[in-house]
Amino acid sequence: MPRIPRERKPKVVQEIAAATGSVNVGTDFCRVDYTTTGAVTDIEFLDACVSARQTTTFTDEDGNAGTNNITVKTTADAVIGTITEDNGTLTISSDGTTAWVVVD
């Protein structure tokens, strides 16, 4: 019997081009392109993202995170992870209840 290919969900990409921003529910990739201007000090995951079992990968599009770090936080201001290397990435996943886990 021939295999039926699985339907793949299209990837959702969000761009943050400011010192602060919020990650939308369903965002797979978050491109941060503000690091040439200054540090990205506050990217927040909305509470709804946790229950959605969301996994999001952040990338330093400007290549200056070594100087101007990118910090990802919860809505309660708890730091989840920080990109500190130029052109670095950070992948974060929720446990589906209350916590975020740094995948890499």
LINMO-V270094 format. One record per backbone hydrogen bond with DSSP energy under -1.0 kcal/mol. NH is the residue of the N-H (numbers start at 1). CO is the residue of the C=O. Records with the same first field share a line. If there is no record, write none. Layout:
NH = CO + CO
This chain:
14 = 29
16 = 31
21 = 42
23 = 44
27 = 24
28 = 12
29 = 12
30 = 57
31 = 14
32 = 59
33 = 16
37 = 34
38 = 34
40 = 69
42 = 19
43 = 71
44 = 21
45 = 73
49 = 46
50 = 47
51 = 47
52 = 48
53 = 50
54 = 49
56 = 92
57 = 28
58 = 90
59 = 30
60 = 88
61 = 32 + 59
67 = 64
68 = 64
70 = 83
71 = 40
72 = 81
73 = 43
74 = 78
77 = 74
80 = 72
81 = 72
83 = 70
88 = 85
90 = 58
92 = 56
93 = 101
94 = 54
95 = 99
101 = 93
103 = 91
104 = 91
